[in-house]
Amino acid sequence: MDPQTTPPPNPADVPSITPPQYVGISPELPEEQPEPPKHEGIGSMLSTIGILIAAPIVAILLTAFVFQSYEVDGPSMETTLDNHDKLLVLKLPRTFAKITHQNYIPDRGEIIIFSTTAIQEGGDGGAKQLIKRVMGLPGDRVVVKDGFLTVYNNEHPEGFQPDKEGSWGSVITTTTGNVDVTVGKDEVFVCGDNRTNSLDSRVLGAIPAKDIVGKLVFRIYPLHNAQVF
């Protein structure tokens, strides 16, 4: 008996296999950026130059009209302020007063910077800036006698002593001198806190409001004594 033979498969009946398709991947390259127009580079340069020019102008304006730093020179405001203390003085109230064509009158007890030509140093005839405390306001009668400073006005016809009522009074020992003066319109009477060693309105007279530079707002240095006024 002949062995059975299996006929070869018909090629048409064999399923065809398609080889896998591989997709090529290329790294994504950044798009080439167009060069900025030349006028943009010039504009950037002009902006930088403008900032460099404007910065010192702004600093000058701030110093002239808003605030300025000072250093104490001398003992006239001890023990409230010591020699070489660095201070920040606000000029803005005076600036607003000038804009509105008025005179800046600080409050009693405030510490102010003012200019005076009554003190000549080196014969140059220039103004000197001093720092003192406001004790008398326009219309006040200020009397210094027997070691005390007394103010008479409409609110206190019998007189009162600012040093006893103000927070600074603890630093005042005695107020030397013999003064009896009425503070004029647009003037203030000032004294140093170190009354025995201060050149102030007891000698210089009342200070015109137009000579006031600004008021003390902050002691910057020394850091351990930093203080708001």
C-alpha positions in Angstrom: 0.0 0.0 0.0 1.5 3.2 -1.1 2.1 5.7 1.6 -0.2 8.7 1.4 1.5 11.8 0.3 0.4 15.3 1.2 0.2 17.5 -1.7 2.2 20.7 -1.4 0.3 23.7 -0.3 -1.0 26.0 -2.9 0.9 29.3 -2.6 -2.3 31.2 -2.9 -3.7 29.6 0.3 -0.7 30.7 2.5 -1.3 34.0 4.3 1.3 36.5 3.5 3.2 38.3 6.2 4.0 41.9 5.8 7.2 42.9 7.5 6.8 45.6 10.2 7.2 49.2 9.0 9.7 51.3 10.8 9.1 55.0 11.1 12.2 57.1 11.0 12.5 59.7 13.9 14.7 62.7 13.5 15.6 65.1 16.4 13.5 68.3 16.4 15.7 71.2 15.7 14.9 74.7 16.9 13.5 77.0 14.4 15.9 79.5 13.2 15.1 82.9 14.8 15.2 85.8 12.5 17.7 88.6 13.4 16.0 91.5 15.2 15.8 94.6 13.2 18.6 97.0 13.8 16.3 99.6 15.1 15.3 97.4 18.0 19.0 97.2 19.1 19.3 101.0 18.9 16.1 101.4 21.0 17.4 99.1 23.7 20.7 101.1 23.8 18.8 104.4 24.1 16.6 103.0 26.9 19.7 102.0 28.8 21.3 105.4 28.3 18.0 107.0 29.4 17.9 105.0 32.7 21.5 106.0 33.4 20.7 109.6 32.9 17.4 109.6 34.8 18.7 107.7 37.9 20.9 110.6 39.2 18.2 113.2 38.3 15.6 111.3 40.4 18.1 111.0 43.3 18.7 114.7 43.2 15.0 115.5 43.1 14.3 113.2 46.0 17.1 114.8 48.0 15.9 118.3 47.2 12.2 117.8 47.8 11.4 114.6 49.6 14.0 113.4 52.1 17.7 113.7 52.9 20.1 112.0 55.2 22.1 114.0 57.8 24.8 113.3 60.4 24.6 115.0 63.8 27.6 117.2 64.5 27.9 118.3 68.1 26.3 117.7 71.5 23.4 120.2 71.4 20.7 117.6 71.1 22.0 115.1 73.7 20.8 112.8 75.0 18.0 112.5 72.4 20.6 112.5 69.6 24.3 111.9 69.9 27.2 113.1 67.9 27.6 111.3 64.6 24.1 109.8 64.7 22.8 109.4 61.1 19.3 110.7 60.5 16.6 110.7 57.8 14.9 114.1 57.5 11.6 114.5 55.7 11.3 117.5 53.4 7.9 116.7 51.8 5.8 118.9 54.2 7.9 121.9 53.3 7.7 121.1 49.6 3.9 120.9 49.7 3.8 124.2 51.6 5.8 125.9 48.9 3.7 124.5 46.2 0.6 125.9 47.9 2.4 129.2 48.6 2.2 128.7 52.3 4.8 128.5 55.1 5.5 125.1 56.7 5.0 125.3 60.5 5.9 122.1 62.3 4.2 120.9 65.4 5.5 121.8 68.9 8.0 119.2 70.0 9.1 118.1 66.5 12.8 118.1 65.8 13.6 120.1 62.7 16.6 121.1 60.5 16.9 124.7 59.5 19.3 127.0 57.9 20.7 130.2 59.5 23.3 132.8 58.5 23.5 134.1 62.0 26.5 131.7 62.6 29.5 132.4 60.5 32.2 129.7 60.1 35.4 130.4 58.3 34.3 133.8 57.2 32.6 132.4 54.1 29.3 134.1 54.9 27.4 130.9 54.1 24.4 129.4 55.8 24.8 126.7 58.5 22.2 124.0 59.1 21.2 123.3 62.7 19.0 120.7 64.3 16.7 121.7 67.2 13.4 121.0 68.8 10.3 123.3 68.2 9.2 124.8 71.5 7.2 127.9 70.5 4.8 128.4 67.6 3.5 131.6 65.9 1.8 133.9 68.5 3.3 132.2 71.5 5.0 134.2 74.2 8.1 132.2 75.3 9.7 133.0 78.6 12.9 131.5 79.9 13.5 132.3 83.5 14.8 130.6 86.6 15.9 127.5 84.6 12.5 126.8 83.0 10.9 127.5 79.7 7.3 128.6 79.8 4.9 129.2 76.9 1.9 131.6 77.1 -0.9 131.6 74.4 -4.6 131.7 74.0 -5.0 128.1 75.1 -2.8 128.5 78.1 -3.1 132.2 79.3 -1.6 131.1 82.6 1.3 129.5 80.8 2.6 125.9 80.6 5.9 124.2 80.4 6.3 122.0 77.3 9.2 120.2 78.8 7.0 118.8 81.5 4.3 117.7 79.2 6.3 116.4 76.2 7.9 113.0 76.0 11.3 114.5 75.7 11.1 116.2 79.1 13.2 113.5 80.8 16.3 114.6 78.9 16.1 118.2 79.9 18.0 119.3 83.0 17.6 123.1 83.1 17.0 125.8 80.6 19.5 128.5 81.0 19.1 132.1 79.9 16.7 135.0 80.4 14.2 135.4 77.5 10.9 137.0 77.1 9.8 137.0 73.4 6.6 136.7 71.4 7.0 134.5 68.3 6.1 136.3 65.1 3.9 135.1 62.3 5.5 132.3 60.3 8.2 131.8 62.9 9.1 129.1 65.4 11.1 129.2 68.6 13.6 126.3 68.9 15.9 124.9 71.5 18.4 122.1 71.7 17.6 119.3 74.2 21.0 119.9 75.8 20.0 123.3 77.1 23.3 124.1 78.8 25.2 123.6 75.5 23.0 124.6 72.6 23.0 127.7 70.4 19.3 128.2 69.6 16.5 130.7 69.6 17.6 131.9 73.1 20.5 133.6 71.2 19.5 133.4 67.5 15.9 134.5 68.0 12.8 133.0 66.4 13.5 131.0 63.2 11.6 132.1 60.0 9.5 129.3 58.5 11.1 129.8 55.1 14.4 128.7 56.6 13.1 125.3 57.8 14.5 122.4 55.7 12.5 119.5 57.1 11.7 117.4 60.2 13.4 114.4 61.7 11.6 111.2 61.0 14.1 108.4 61.6 17.5 107.7 63.2 19.2 105.3 60.8 22.5 104.7 62.7 23.7 103.4 65.0 21.5 100.4 64.3 20.9 99.5 68.0 19.5 103.0 68.5 17.4 103.1 65.3 14.3 105.1 66.1 11.2 106.6 64.5 10.4 110.2 65.6 
